[in-house]
Amino acid sequence: MTRQPLYMIDGIAPFFIGHPRGRTNWSKVPFAHLERDGRLDAARFREIRAAFGRFVRTTADMGFNAVSLDDLAHLTVHPCYAPSLRRRIEDYRAEFGALFSLAQEAGLAVYLTTDIAFFNTELESVLARDDERIAYFLASATERLFQDFPQVKGLIVRLGESDGVDVKGEFLSRTIIRTPAQARRYLEPLLAVCERVRRDLVVRTWSLGAYPIGDLMWNPATYRETFGPLRSDRLVVSMKYAETDFFRYVPLAPHFLGDREHHKLVEFQARREYEGFGEFPSFIGWEYAEYLRQLEPAEKMAGTWIWSQTGGWSASRRLTFVKESSLWNEINTDVTLTLVRDRVDVSEAIRRMCARRLPGRDPERVERFLKLSSEVIQELWYVDEFAQRSLYLRRLRLPPQVAVVWDTLLITGTVRRLLRQAVTDGVAKIEQGLQALVKIRVMLELAIEQELPVEDVEFMYRTCEILAEARRFYFGRFTAAQRARLDALVHEYRLRHPGRFRIVRSDRVPRLAWPILRLALRVLVRPSRHYRFSDRTVLPRVLPLVRMVLRCLPQRHLPEIATSQGMPLHHFLR
């Protein structure tokens, strides 16, 4: 079968119109906020429909030919559902059917997402934890979906992560796949359905380290065991470009070049969840061009899936291709698609983007501006000497960032200790941070000259000014005067920008915390993909005790990511 290249974009942005203010999980459509009094909010969906129509027309004109939407759970009915839920699902089916038609009219194929597996109270009682029942239910639901909605051309399956602890709604997913063999038992019936009705099954390798399959995204052995026996032109393996999340400084995922048998989709992120969420410029063009260069020898590449809105926790309300508020995400989306589809260099991609989005601007001056933004992120948002290290905790490739977590800046004694251990020349890192501020001042001059959003660059400066000053704390002697200046900057920032980036400020490390953490890092973290003898023998015996302790600890003693975001912390140590 000859496949046409797939150029897919996530379609999540229109669903956040009218979403309540505050910190939000951007991992999926906020279904709970689309409902009122047991039915769908018709007024909200009228706005969503109008915004989605603009979104699909705009992205189709750019060159996209597919859009991803959430999700299977809200579009399929099981006989065990209560009448009230059946009525609500019929509402969803009607509204999503209209969205599917808008996408089809614009020339975009629809791909629908699902987790393996989702549950509600009724499904829990009927399916329990029986793999055979759950797999049959998912396959049957998928077949009915394709029959009822011919516009849907494929199913996108996530198996290595479940809904975060903050996700609300009728349906919640749970991580149940533990081994490659179990994954195949779920995928085989889904694949049989897709082959029968000529639809795609897109399976994501994204995983968070839980259970033996948790290293799927970077371990070739786990990858081969999971996908090796599966052979079908309807199967597409979708992977983030690197062996961890959407960061810089991480190597290309090895499976792209190691797998010659399966169709593969590369995932890129334009709204950079670890680099500001589009609140200020964070251009990614040169990094993506390098990944694409490395991908040139890869066989059976099926195309790309560009995330223009999805991912992370943030109070940002910039909606890509929906409101005139998300220029930096839209620039990243436009340039990334051009790089993938047309195989031009970054300068040409920027020139074409300017012709479409920034008429009248000088492409060379805009390129200079974007280049500086990329350098600032690389040199200040990351601590490059730390970011260049490859570190693994059990089955998880650790992120290259430690001082920034989504929209939170961590200026704490623990982070200070971690960075000092990794950096050989702290004075150079302090100077590097100060030079990054100089580059932002040049960006500000260019923004004024080229009529780009000046206020975003000013906000970038004020945010990065705190990170640059924090480097004196991380790497210097940190005098009383410097502490006072940092505290004053943080205080002023919180007053001027409430509800935007948060700053956690604490000089001290609890007396016993650092020795315990240092010992844990020495025992648990390794600098290589290869598992040590202790990883296979000692840790499995120790980790049940660690998980028990984590479950018993009061929430105030755990990081926020473990209590109000993402999967529970103990899942990472399964």
PyMOL commands that set and color helices and strands:
alter all, ss='L'
color gray80, all
select helices_A, chain A and resi 13-16+31-34+42-62+72-75+83-106+121-127+131-148+180-197+212-215+220-227+255-258+285-295+327-342+346-357+363-381+384-387+413-422+426-450+454-475+480-496+513-524+533-537+539-552+555-557+560-563+569-573
alter helices_A, ss='H'
color red, helices_A
select strands_A, chain A and resi 6-10+24-25+35-36+39-40+66-70+109-115+118-119+152-160+172-173+200-207+235-240+263-269+301-307+313-314+392-393+396-397+404-405+408-412+502-506+525-526
alter strands_A, ss='S'
color yellow, strands_A
deselect
rebuild
show_as cartoon
